[in-house]
Structure formats: C-alpha cells, structure tokens
Amino acid sequence: MTRMTVLASRAPFLLPIAGALIVGLLFLRKVPESGGEGIPEYIIKVNRGTGNLSPLVTLLKYPATLITLGLYGSGGLVGPLARIGAGAGSFLAEKILSPFKIATRSDIRTAAICGMSGTISALFHAPLGGAFFAAEILKRDRMKYTDLFPAILSGSAAYAISLYILRQQPIISITAPGILVSATLVIWFLISAIFCGAIGMLFIISFEKIAKLLRRLHGSQPLTALVGSIVPCALWLLKLDWSLGISSTLRTTILTNDISHMAVPAFLQSNLVALFAAVIIIKIIATSFTIGSGMSAGFTGPLIIIGLSSGALIASLVGFEPGSPEYYALLACGLPAALGAALNIPIAAIIISIKIFGVSYTLPALVSGILAFLIYKAKTIYTLYLRPETGATDDL
C-alpha cells in the first residue's frame, strides 16, 4: 500500500494539501505557467499573432491537472485540456512542419486555434461548439471568420475520431423530455438569463478578490498552493467533498435531481432552493481558491455546474417539478447564461447547451445565452490575467 493510499484511507481531508505540495514543488515553483487554467496564455499568444505556446508547459500541464483534480482541488478539465490541445497544434506546426517550410508563422497561430477547437469538440461531441469556443474567446464580439473556419474543420475531424474511432462518450450527456414553449415560460427565460449571468459575474468578482489576496503572500510556491488548499480540506471535513475535483457526481445530481448518493446536511435534502444556493456558493469559493492559488484546473466545468445550479434554483423557486420539461428548460437557460457571460463565448455556450439538452431546448439556450452576454460582456473571468499589472497585455 502506497503512502498516498494510506493517506486516502486514514486522513482523506489531507489529500488537497498533498496535491498542493506535489504540484507546487514539482511544477509551479519551476514552471509557474503549468498552473492556472492555461487559456489566458492561449489568448495572449494567439492574439499577438504568433501562437507559439511553450512545449514544456504543454507537457507539464497534463500531470499538474491530474494531480490537482485527482487529489480534490476544485476545478474542471476543459480549460487545461484545451490548452494542451492548442499547445499540441502549435508544436506540430512550429517544430515539425515549419522546419520543412510546410507551415508559415500564421499557420502556427491557426494550428493553435485548431488544436483547442479539436479538443473541446471531442469532449462535448459538439464540433461547432468547440470551434466557436476557440474563436470567440480570442476577441469577444470581434470574432474572425479566418479563425472560425479552420476551427470548424478541426472540430469536425476531432468529433468524428472521438465518436467513430475511439468510441468515446461526451463528458456531459442527458436525455431530456421534449418541450413546448409558452409565453409565460419565455418570461422565465428572460429572468433566468439575467439571474444566471449575474451569478457568472459573482464568480468573476469572487475569483479576482481571492486570487489577489493569495498573490499578496510573500512566500513562493508551494506556499501559495498550500494556503489555497485549506478551503478544500475544510470542505472535506464538513462532508462536502462532493463539491471537490470535477464534481461529476454533483453535476449528475443537478441534472437528475437524485441526491440519494450525496452526503448533504438534512436541512438541504428537504430544501432544494437552499441546496442549489449552497452548491453555487461552495463551488465558487472552492474553485477560486484552487485556481487562484496557482493550481492547474479549469473554469468551464465549474461554470457549467454553477449555471445548472442557478437554473435549478429558479426552477425550484417557481415550483417546476424536477425532471419536468420546464425544469430542464431553466437548466438549459442557466448553463449558457453563466458560461457565456463569464467567458464571453455566447454562441459556443448556446451550441454546447443545445447539444446537452436537445434541439427542443434551442429557444431557452438562445434567449439566455445572448441576453446574458449583451448585459455582462464588459467583464470576463480572464480579465485579471490580461491586465497590465499582471505582466500581460489586454488582448481582448
């Protein structure tokens, strides 16, 4: 039995500290860029016109993310894997094709975009969603067709390989009942868009404040990561470990409304409004501490959970029966509203939401995704990374 196995069996609440220590010492202290989400580096390098992404960071990003999330830091897989995909595309064009005069400097940039598009398309089985994600995130409302079209081709190829050759399932899949939209329901779409988009903004504000607080620590890594791991440890001790890692159990609970396999306090089991509100707050705080301390994890997965929880909270307040078409409609509002507003990728968020819930949920996804983006587009979760005081330029 390994030491990690002994730790997991005797004191599992210490696993986040172990993860912070390992990642901080082995990766963050020597290559700080191997932490965080990775997408800010993609935005900066691609917007500068080069697309040259560090091969070393690409290589280290994978184990750093596995350790962070495997040892119960809070975050998602999509962002880090997207950075790895972009880095792989950049490496292929720059180091392998460019020396043979097959790829030009602009081709390296395009290869990075295609790598990210292919990764996200394969994860969600949504080639258009992955393509728009890779292109939209670069320039907010100034997306370029020259970025989008190669991304669509790459995303389509990656989706085909994932589905027909690798036989992989999408990371989120659900069978939701068909829905007939009424005028009253459309009003709730509008309310959900405003509320869920605001929750996305709350995530941004919380993350920025916590990240800035952690950056004030005078010690280097792994000290910052260790301080950031205190919150996941506390959540484990409070028997809220379902909020840690990628929270796949939590995501399933929201989609199916089956909380039998989750250890939640008794007063939350009988009060869905309080449960979903608690999920939102806990996930925001846990993810902010994990990524804000420099650990390697993504924003997309937590934002999907937060968006779904926000939609479920409104559905519970209104009195929509869990599992009903109306309940799923507000979930289909919450996801694109939170994801599109916080990341400024409304079209990608809409397409991914439709892929998850089905085409009959196109209207709630469209209404909420577009409205939330129009209201909250002035700010993005990546603003902190791209401000001049962080050493980067505001390329958005």
Order of alpha helices (4+ residues) and beta strands (2+ residues): alpha-alpha-alpha-alpha-alpha-alpha-alpha-alpha-alpha-alpha-alpha-alpha-alpha-alpha-alpha-alpha-alpha-alpha-alpha
